[in-house]
Amino acid sequence: MTMADSHIPRRLRDRLILMGLLALLLLGLIGLIAGTGWQDLANQIARIKAWQIAALLGLSLVNYGFRALRWHVFARRLGLSISLSRNVLHFMGGFAMSVTPGRVGELVRMRWIARETGWSFERTAPLALLDRASDLAAMGVLLAIALSLSTTGIAGGVPVTLLALGAAFAATRPALLSTLAGSAFRLTGRWPRLCARLRGAARSLARFSNPALIAGATGLGLIGWLAEGVAFHLLLVWMGHDIGVASAVGIFLFATLAGGLTGAPGGVGGAEAAMIALLSLQGVPLAVSVPATAIIRLTTLWFAIAVGLVALPLAERLSRKEANALETR
């Protein structure tokens, strides 16, 4: 059993946690809706047309597509001879596990790769690490730009930006990661195998140190996350509250990053609370901020999960087929 497989028996626990988070989020939304008035909320939702929802979903697909292309670039750089279509399928299928604690469920991608190529988790771990680091770098850069262009600052925006960029920097430094893994073992004396695997994965990052590769990967991430930020801006415009592109993008990215810092799966709860609070500071009434937050989260996070749930069984079936083919060779 690989490390990725070891997370599968926890599926029931993850589902229960997700259900609890959704219940709390639903209760919170009901409370906010009750305070703003059902009629006002209904009027705001009625402003959104079907084609506008389709446009929001299309911009989310732009995000997923560019990040999937980045995953393919990283996979080929690592030496995996997997086709673009299969890498995209792996990446999209991983979205189904986005709301597992710490998003560790997304490591199911490593299991599919292991089945299709025979590569161990240790050899493919840099993919997951680089993917997460590239997202943090792209979001950190975009947030910094948005903060500089926005007419109103976001309290805590600078620290969150620095944390994102710092984490991205650390995750792409093989020597630093190897040192941290070794120090963790020396200080705790625990998890020797895990620390050894982390040091091995860190050494594999050396092949990704090419500046052109990092710049290209960051560029793909910038386009992807900017698409979702622009989607949030368009949604607010359609709902009659244009706060400016920079402010809308900044609020969306800050809330997404802040939600992740809470440790909640998918940032559920924390991201929504931050988004509503920041919109309120921009003068957006709750009758608008609540439905706007709900709609953008449905068309980004939950749409990604829906896409993942469609792709996951296909990726699972094809990977099993490839594994059987490898065994018979």
QUINOR-V391897 format. One record per backbone hydrogen bond with DSSP energy under -0.5 kcal/mol. NH is the residue of the N-H (numbers start at 1). CO is the residue of the C=O. If there is no record, write none. Layout:
BEGIN
NH_CO + NH_CO
END
This chain:
BEGIN
6_2 + 7_4 + 8_5 + 9_5 + 10_7 + 11_8 + 14_10 + 15_11 + 16_12 + 17_13 + 18_14 + 19_15 + 20_16 + 21_17 + 22_18 + 23_19 + 24_20 + 25_21 + 26_22 + 27_23 + 28_24 + 29_25 + 30_26 + 31_27 + 32_28 + 33_29 + 34_30 + 35_31 + 36_32 + 37_33 + 41_37 + 42_38 + 43_39 + 44_40 + 45_41 + 46_42 + 47_43 + 47_44 + 48_45 + 49_47 + 53_49 + 54_50 + 55_51 + 56_52 + 57_53 + 58_54 + 59_55 + 60_56 + 61_57 + 62_58 + 63_59 + 64_60 + 65_61 + 66_62 + 67_63 + 68_64 + 69_65 + 70_66 + 71_67 + 72_68 + 73_69 + 74_70 + 75_71 + 76_72 + 77_73 + 78_74 + 79_75 + 79_76 + 80_75 + 81_79 + 82_80 + 87_83 + 88_84 + 89_85 + 90_86 + 91_87 + 92_88 + 93_89 + 94_90 + 95_91 + 95_92 + 96_93 + 97_94 + 98_95 + 100_97 + 102_263 + 103_100 + 104_101 + 106_103 + 107_104 + 108_105 + 109_106 + 110_107 + 111_107 + 112_108 + 113_109 + 114_110 + 115_111 + 116_112 + 117_113 + 118_113 + 118_114 + 119_113 + 124_120 + 125_121 + 127_124 + 128_124 + 129_125 + 130_126 + 131_127 + 132_128 + 133_129 + 134_130 + 135_131 + 136_132 + 137_133 + 138_134 + 139_135 + 140_136 + 141_137 + 142_138 + 143_139 + 144_140 + 145_141 + 146_142 + 147_143 + 148_144 + 149_145 + 150_146 + 155_153 + 157_154 + 160_156 + 161_157 + 162_158 + 163_159 + 164_160 + 165_161 + 166_162 + 167_163 + 168_164 + 169_165 + 170_166 + 171_167 + 172_168 + 172_169 + 173_170 + 174_172 + 177_173 + 178_174 + 179_175 + 180_176 + 181_177 + 182_178 + 183_179 + 184_180 + 185_181 + 186_182 + 187_183 + 188_184 + 189_185 + 195_191 + 196_192 + 197_193 + 198_194 + 199_195 + 200_196 + 201_197 + 202_198 + 203_199 + 204_200 + 205_201 + 205_202 + 206_203 + 207_204 + 208_205 + 209_206 + 214_210 + 215_211 + 216_212 + 217_213 + 218_214 + 219_215 + 220_216 + 221_217 + 222_218 + 223_219 + 224_220 + 225_221 + 226_222 + 227_223 + 228_224 + 229_225 + 230_226 + 231_227 + 232_228 + 233_229 + 234_230 + 235_231 + 236_232 + 237_233 + 238_234 + 239_235 + 240_237 + 241_236 + 243_241 + 248_244 + 249_245 + 250_246 + 251_247 + 252_248 + 253_249 + 254_250 + 255_251 + 256_252 + 257_253 + 258_254 + 259_255 + 260_256 + 261_257 + 262_258 + 262_259 + 263_260 + 264_259 + 266_98 + 267_264 + 268_265 + 270_268 + 271_267 + 273_269 + 274_270 + 275_271 + 276_272 + 277_273 + 278_274 + 279_275 + 280_276 + 281_277 + 282_278 + 283_280 + 284_279 + 285_283 + 288_285 + 289_285 + 290_286 + 292_288 + 293_289 + 294_290 + 295_291 + 296_292 + 297_293 + 298_294 + 299_295 + 300_296 + 302_297 + 303_298 + 304_300 + 305_301 + 306_302 + 307_303 + 308_304 + 309_305 + 310_306 + 311_307 + 312_308 + 313_309 + 314_310 + 315_311 + 316_312 + 317_313 + 318_314 + 319_315 + 320_316 + 321_317 + 322_318 + 323_319 + 324_320 + 325_321 + 326_322 + 327_323 + 328_324 + 329_325 + 329_326
END
